[in-house]
Amino acid sequence: MKKYQIMDLGASLQHAGSKATADVAVIADRLGFERLTLRMRSESPSAAAKLWRQAGYFADWERILRRVEPGSLVLLQHPFHYPQLIRQRVLLRLKERGVRFLGVVHDVEELRGYRYSDYYREEFRFMLQIADVLVVHNGAMKDFFLQRGVDESRLVPLGIFDYLQEEPPRGLPRFARRVVIAGNLDVQKSAYIGRLGELTEVPFDLYGGGFDEKLRACKNIDYKGFFAPDTPAGSLTGGLGLVWDGESLDSCEGPSGNYLRYNNPHKLSLYLSCSLPAVIWEGAAEAGFVREHGAGVCVSSLRELPEVLQDLTEDAYLDMAGRAAKVGRRLLAGEFMEKALRAAQEQLLGGRE
């Protein structure tokens, strides 16, 4: 049986926001999924650029329609973030030809909230229509899909996203009573970052885009700039990696904070792949994963951090780091997604490839 993956190159592959989709594509390569690419010709908002963009998508989808053999298996990564001319029509045509679709869900915009729109509402509806089986983040997200009427036989929980690196970490991180935050630092999206100065006893190391220059006045905040998504281990060499979001230091509130109840934060995968123990909100879906593997600390409020750091011994830290490294080796190998994709294939094909 022929297997394909449709790889959407609409977003730049030069930032961490697309790191997860790129890693899935590499892991699917290993399983024999042939790549068929969609390419965004321009990101300009001009009318001429939009016409050129849609003409390109039209040509790409026509090529895919000609290329995919009847009765084959096609992997899609959801959601598609840009309107693409004839996409739905081509996928329905393929479905009529006996093609089966395996979907990997990266985000559910209804749950994430902050950019949910009619476009994403339709995107979600069509995903449920077209997919024969879906890889979803975890048990909490699986329950959400079950509540939407999706049969359990169509759902495969992932557990955690993998994180592939070109230069894996060498040894364990150093013991440091510091907290690392890597990712989008925009205080409009994650307002809690703008309040970190209140936690004067907690040293923070921040990495990523959207940094508010006003935070340089906070003596407990050290902005470290950027690192390449494929080579983070050279930068993340000590401390505890924070998994938190929302508006408050006291709990994960607001749409982005609430999303932690359902999603697998990619920054957790980033930290563990670098052998950094995590500090995670106890209400997060992935808090159970951290507890199960002994790879960090669960807290209900960031105001607990001074005590967490004060009580942290070097032996306890290195023990957690060793456990994080054990999980990290599995993430670096792509083990979790490979296992999920194999399980999804088994559900669809019954062992036939």
C-alpha positions, 0 to 999 in steps of 0.5 A, spaced: 500 500 500 502 506 498 503 511 504 503 519 503 504 525 508 501 532 505 506 537 508 504 544 509 510 549 508 505 555 509 509 557 515 516 558 516 520 552 518 525 557 522 521 558 528 519 553 534 512 554 532 513 549 526 518 545 530 512 540 532 510 539 525 517 538 522 518 533 527 512 529 525 514 529 518 521 526 519 518 521 523 513 519 518 518 519 513 521 513 517 515 509 516 515 510 509 510 516 508 512 519 501 512 527 502 507 531 498 508 538 499 504 545 499 508 551 498 506 558 500 509 563 495 508 569 499 506 571 506 504 578 503 497 581 505 496 584 498 491 583 493 496 580 488 500 576 493 493 573 495 491 571 488 498 568 487 498 564 493 491 561 491 494 560 484 499 556 487 495 552 492 490 550 486 496 547 482 499 544 488 492 540 490 491 538 483 498 535 483 496 531 489 490 529 486 494 526 480 499 523 485 495 519 490 493 512 488 486 510 490 486 506 496 492 509 499 493 512 506 494 519 507 497 523 513 495 530 514 497 534 520 491 539 523 489 544 523 491 547 516 492 555 518 491 558 511 485 558 506 487 553 500 483 553 494 480 546 492 483 543 498 476 540 501 474 538 494 481 534 493 480 531 499 473 529 498 475 526 491 481 522 494 476 519 499 471 517 494 477 513 491 478 509 497 483 513 500 484 513 508 486 519 512 490 519 518 490 525 522 495 528 527 492 534 531 497 539 533 492 544 536 484 545 537 483 552 536 476 552 540 480 550 546 486 554 545 481 560 544 485 566 543 484 566 535 478 561 534 474 564 528 469 561 523 475 559 519 477 554 525 470 552 526 469 549 519 477 547 519 475 542 525 468 540 522 472 538 516 477 534 519 472 530 523 469 529 516 475 527 513 479 523 518 479 515 519 483 516 525 486 521 529 492 522 533 490 526 539 494 529 545 492 525 551 486 522 555 483 529 556 483 531 549 481 524 547 475 526 552 473 532 548 473 529 542 469 523 545 464 529 547 464 531 540 461 524 538 467 521 535 468 514 536 473 511 540 476 507 535 478 513 531 482 516 537 489 514 538 492 518 544 499 520 543 502 522 551 507 527 549 510 530 543 517 528 541 523 533 540 528 531 535 535 535 535 541 535 531 546 536 537 543 532 543 545 534 550 551 531 553 550 529 560 546 532 565 544 539 566 548 543 572 544 544 578 541 551 579 536 554 583 533 558 576 527 557 572 527 557 565 522 559 560 522 558 553 517 560 547 513 566 546 514 571 551 508 576 548 505 578 555 499 580 551 498 572 550 501 570 556 500 576 561 503 572 567 510 573 564 509 581 565 508 579 572 514 575 574 518 581 577 513 580 583 517 574 584 523 577 587 526 571 590 526 567 583 531 568 578 528 567 571 532 565 564 527 567 558 528 565 551 524 567 545 520 572 541 516 577 543 520 579 549 517 586 553 523 590 554 520 593 560 522 587 563 529 588 563 528 593 569 526 587 573 533 584 577 530 577 577 529 576 569 535 575 565 533 575 557 537 570 553 535 571 546 534 566 541 536 559 540 535 554 534 529 550 535 533 544 532 539 545 537 537 547 544 541 543 548 547 548 547 543 553 551 538 550 556 544 547 560 541 548 567 535 550 572 528 548 571 523 549 565 517 552 566 510 550 563 505 555 565 500 560 561 495 565 562 494 571 566 496 570 573 501 567 577 496 564 582 493 559 577 493 558 569 487 562 568 484 565 561 484 561 554 491 560 554 491 558 561 485 553 560 488 550 554 493 547 558 488 542 561 487 539 554 494 540 550 501 537 550 505 543 551 511 543 546 515 546 551 515 540 556 518 536 550 523 541 549 525 541 556 525 534 557 529 533 551 534 537 554 534 533 560 531 539 564 526 537 570 520 541 569 515 545 573 508 544 571 501 547 573 498 541 577 491 542 573 495 541 566 493 535 562 501 533 562 502 534 570 500 526 570 506 525 565 511 529 569 509 525 576 509 518 573 516 519 570 519 523 576 521 528 571 519 535 575 515 538 580 507 540 580 505 546 583 498 550 584 501 557 584 508 560 581 508 563 588 510 556 591 517 557 587 521 560 592 520 555 597 521 549 591 527 552 589 529 553 597 528 546 598 531 543 592 538 540 593 543 538 588 542 530 589 534 531 588 535 536 582 540 531 579 535 525 580 530 529 577 534 531 571 536 523 570 529 521 570 528 527 565 534 525 561 531 518 560 524 520 557 528 525 553 532 520 550 525 517 548 523 524 545 530 525 541 528 518 538 521 520 536 518 514 540 512 517 542 509 519 535 512 513 532 508 508 536 502 513 535 502 512 528 504 505 528 497 504 532 493 508 528 496 504 522 494 498 525 487 501 527 486 502 519 489 497 516 489 491 521 497 490 520 497 490 512 502 495 509 
